[in-house]
Amino acid sequence: MISVYADLAIGLVLAFLLLSLLVSGINEAFVRMLGIRSKFLWAYLRDTMDGGSSEGTSWIPSKIADVFAKLPFSKDDPRPEHSPDPAPSVVTPMPVDPTTVLAAEGPVPDVDMTERLYRRLQEIDHPNGARTTISDIPPERFSGAVMELVAAEEGGVEGLLVKLEAIRSPLAGHLRGVWNGAGEDLAKFRRGVENWFDGEMQRLSGLYRRYVKWVVFALGVTLTLLFSMDALEYGKTLLRDNAFRAGVAAIAGGSEEGLTALKDKCTTTGAAEPYECVTESFSSPALVKIFDHAIVSITVPPDGGDPSLNWNGAVWWDRLITPGHWPGYLLTAVALLFGAPFWWDVLRRLTGFRNRG
């Protein structure tokens, strides 16, 4: 009896793992194709270093619909233009005279600090269109870029901070706090910049995951309905499959207890020969038939011919509008929210598999 429930658990977990991998794959393809992760990072950097867009608004949208609708398709791409050249060996000082800027009543000079940062990082970029594809900046590389900008200024860290404050860059306040906390020690300042940027990236990653989870949920619901994956029905199929195999094993051992189950199974499938019925059932376990009720299913002929696509629109729609399947659909959609790493870990624990190394 324990083995029956173990088979049921492994079968359900494996089904959830396969669907979760499909959800993750579609989501990752969508993110990579539209460069959402890269745009999200550089939108944050523009907010932090340049204070938002030219209209004075934040580059990072505040609503989930804007993050995955406005940010990927907007003409205002927050990413700098890609450069195939290595980073310039000479860093030019910031073209700002703080005394003149603070004394004047006119607009603040437009200094693209994000572009200046990219020039120090473009060596880790790779060509894939007109815009940069950098979607992750190691804290050590960021602090190194900041130190290169510091070295270009006549007054060092203090000179850079004064110019950042003159152009009203939000980065000035962050670096000023790190500089004061480091006791004006350059080594401590660099480590402080690394720790600060690492903390900001963790916060940004958490914000990004909160946005992505809604997309993952929408994809999970969509795939659950398209494949008509009723987890409760699939669990029952696993139990029936296990019971049939147990009956066949009992008959092979000389017992007549499984003969009734074998007859019922063969009558349902329409097989004339018991051997043909057993062979078909053993070669088509419940896991293979998990997507049989999808709107489009794939059938592999038993003689080894080419697989064929079957349109199941009518049957799929009947299942979709049947209230009896809705609890199973809901269970599947909720299970997919846990993600493929969770179900892979559960599967490893159930099977006793351990990663090496």
N, C-alpha and C positions, 0 to 999 in steps of 0.2 A: 504493500500500500504506500509505503514511503517513497518507493521509486516512481510510482504513478504521479505523486504530487511534485517530485523533483523534475520529472519529465515535463509536467505542465508548467512549472516555474521557468525552466530553461527555455521551453518553446516560446512562452510569452515574452521573456526578456530578450531573446534573439529577434523576435518580430519587432519589438520596440526599438532595438538597436539598429536594425536595418532601416526602419522608417526614420529614425533620428539621424542616421548618416545621410539619408537622402535629403532631409530638411537642411542639415548643415551644409551639404554640398551645393544645394540650390542657393542658399543664403550667401555662401562664400563666393560663388560664381557671380551673383548679383553685385556683391560688394566690390569684388576685384574689377569687374567690367566697368562699373561706374566710378571707381576710385573713391568710394565713400569714406573708407578709413583714412586715406591720405588727406582728403578734403577736410575731414573732421579735425585732424591734427593741426593742419595749417590754418584752419579757421580759429582754433584756440590760440595759436602763436600770433596771429594778426591781432586778436583781441588783447593779448598780453603785451605785445611789443609796440603795436601802433595804435591801440585804442579803438579798434572797430573799423567799420567801413567808412568811406568818404561821406556817407549820409549821417554818420554818428551812431549807427546801429551796430549791434553785435553781429559778428560773422557767424557764430554758432546759433542756429535757430532754437527757440525755446519750446517748440511743439514737435511732437513725434512726426506729425504729418509733414512738417517742413523739413525735418532732417532727412527723410527718405523721399521727399518729393521736390522740395525747393533746392536743397543743397546739392544733390547729384545733377540736376538739370538746369540750374541757374547759369546765366551767362557770366555772372561775377564769380569766377573761380578763385578761391582764396589761395591756391597754390602758386608759387613762383614758376616762371618759365624754366623749362629744363635746359640745362647747359651741359654739353658733352665734355667740356674742358675741365681739367683739374682745378682745384681751388687756387686762386691767385696766391703767389708766394708773398706778395706785399699787400698789407692791409692798409687801405687809405683811411685817414682819420675822418670822423664824422664832420661833414661840411656845415658846421653850425658855430656861430659865435654867441655863447650864452649871454654875455653882457648886452649885445645888440638886440637879441631876441627879447630879453626880459624888459629892456627899456622901451621897446617899440610897442605900439598899441594895435598893430596890425595882426593879421592871422599868423598862426604858428607855422614855421617852415615845414614843408612836407618831406620828411625823411623816412624812406622805406626801410625800417629796421629789420623786417622779416626778410627782405631781399638781401640785406647785408649778412644776416645769419645764414641764409642759404648758400651764399658764396663760400662760407667756411665749411659747409657740409656737402657741397655738390659732388665730392669725390665718392660718396656712398650712394649716389643716385645712379639709376640705370635707365636707359632710353626706353620709353613706352608712350610716345605721344609728345605733344608740345609742352605739357606740364610735368612737374616733378612727380615721381611715384613714391617718394619717401613717406612712409606711414609709421615709422618708428625711429626715434632718435635715442641712442643710448645716453644716459646721464653724463657719462665720462666725455662723450663727444660734444655734448652741449656745453659743458663747463669749459672744455678746451676751446670751443668757438668763442665763448664769452671772454676767455683770457686773451685770445688773439685780438679781439676788439679792444680790450683794455690796453694791450701793449701798443696799439696804434695811437693812443691818445697821449698827449704831452703830460697830463697830470695823472696818468695811470687810472686806477679805479675811481678816484675822486673826480678826475677830469671827465670820464665817461658818464658818471652819475650826474654831474652838473649839466652836461649836454642833454641827457635823457630827461631830466627835470625841465629843461628849457623847452623841449619839444612836447612836453606833457605825455611822455610815454609811460603807460602803467608799469612797465618793467622797472622803472626807476625806483619805485617804492619797494618792490620785492628785493632788488639788489642792494638798496640802501639798508634794509633790515639785515640782510646776510652780512654786509660789510661791517656794520656796527657790532653784530653778534660775533664776528670773527676777530674783533679787536684790531681791525685794520692789518691783519696778517694775511698775506697773499695765499699761502698754502691752505690755511683754514678757510679763506674765502672761497677757494676753488672747491674744497670738499663741501662747504656750505651750499654752493650753487648746485652741486651734484645732488645733495640730499633734498634741496628744495625742488629741483626739477623732477626728481624721482617721485616725490610725493605728489606733485602736480600731475604727472603721468598716471599714477595710480588713481587719483581722483577723476581724471579724464576718462580712464578706462572703465571705471565704475559707472560714469554717466553714459558712456557709449553702450555698455552692456544693458543698462536700463532701457535705452532706446531699442536695442536690437531684440530684446526679449519679446516685444510686441510684434515685431516682424516674424520672429521664429514661431510665435503662437499662431499668427495668421497663416503662415506656411503650413504649420502642423494641422490646423483645421482644414485647410484646402486639400492637402494630400490625404488626410483621413477620409474626407468625403469623396475625393476622386477615386481612391482605391477601395472605398466602401469597407474600410477596415473596422469591423465590429470586434473589439477585444473579447467581449463576453462570448460571442458566437465562436470565435477562434479558439478560446479556451475549451469550449464544449467539443469542438472538432478534435482537439488534441487528446482529450479524454477518450472519445470514441475510437480514435486511431490507436491509442494505447491498449484499450480493451480488446480491439480486434486482433492486434498482434499477440496479445496474451492468449486469446482463444486459439489462434493458429499454432502457437507454441505448445499449448496443452494438447491439441490433436496430434501434433507431431510426436508428443511423448506418450501417446497411447490412450489419452483421455478423451471421452466423448462430450465433456462439458462445453467446449468451445464450438461444437458443431452447429448449434443454433445461431450463434453470432455469425459464423461463416456463411450459412445459408441466407440469413437476412441481408448480409452485405452483398453477396453475389446476386440476389434477387433485385436489390436496389440498383446496382450498377448494370444489370442486364447481361452479365457474363454467363455464357453457357457452360464453360468448363471451370471447375473449382481452382485448378492450377492457374488458369488465366486470370481469375479473379484475385487470387492471392498475389500473383506477380504484379498486377496492375496496382493493387493497394500498397504493396511494399515499395514499388518504384515511384509512387506519388504520395509521399507523406503529407501531413497537414501543412508543414512549412512551405512545400512546393506550391500548394494551392492557396496560399495566403492572399494572393492578388487575383484570384479567379473572378471575383465580383467587381473588379475595377471597371470603369467606363470603357476602357479598351484593354483586353486581356491578350496574352500570348499563349498559344497552344503549340506544344512540341509533339509531333506525331510519334507514336510508339515504334514505328519502323525506322526512325532516324532520319526522316525527311527534313525539309526546311521548315522552320517555325513560321506560324501564320498569326496575323493580328485579327482579333475578333471584336466587332463593335457590339457592346452590351448595353447600349443606351436605355432600352426599355426595362431590362432587368435591374440595371443600376438605379434608375429613377424610382422604380417600385420599392427597392430597398431603402432608398434615401427618404422617402416620404412615409415609411413604416415606423410608427412610434416605438415599436419593440426593439429597433436597432439603435435608437438614440442614446440610451445609456452606454452601450458599447462604444459608440462614436465618441461620446464625452470622455470615457475612460481612456481611449486611445489618445485623444488630443491633449489631455492633462499629462499623460505619461510622456509624451514627446517634449513637454516643457522641461523635463529634467536633463535632456540632452544626451548625445551619444557617449560622452565620457562617463556619465553616471551609469548608464546601462552596460557599458563595457566593464566597469568595475564590478557591478553586480554579477555579470556573467562569469567573470574570473573567480569570484568568491564561490559561486554555485558549482563551478566545474573544477575548482582547485587549481586552476592554471595560475602560474606565477611568472612574471617577467624576469628575465635573466639580465644581470649586469646592472 
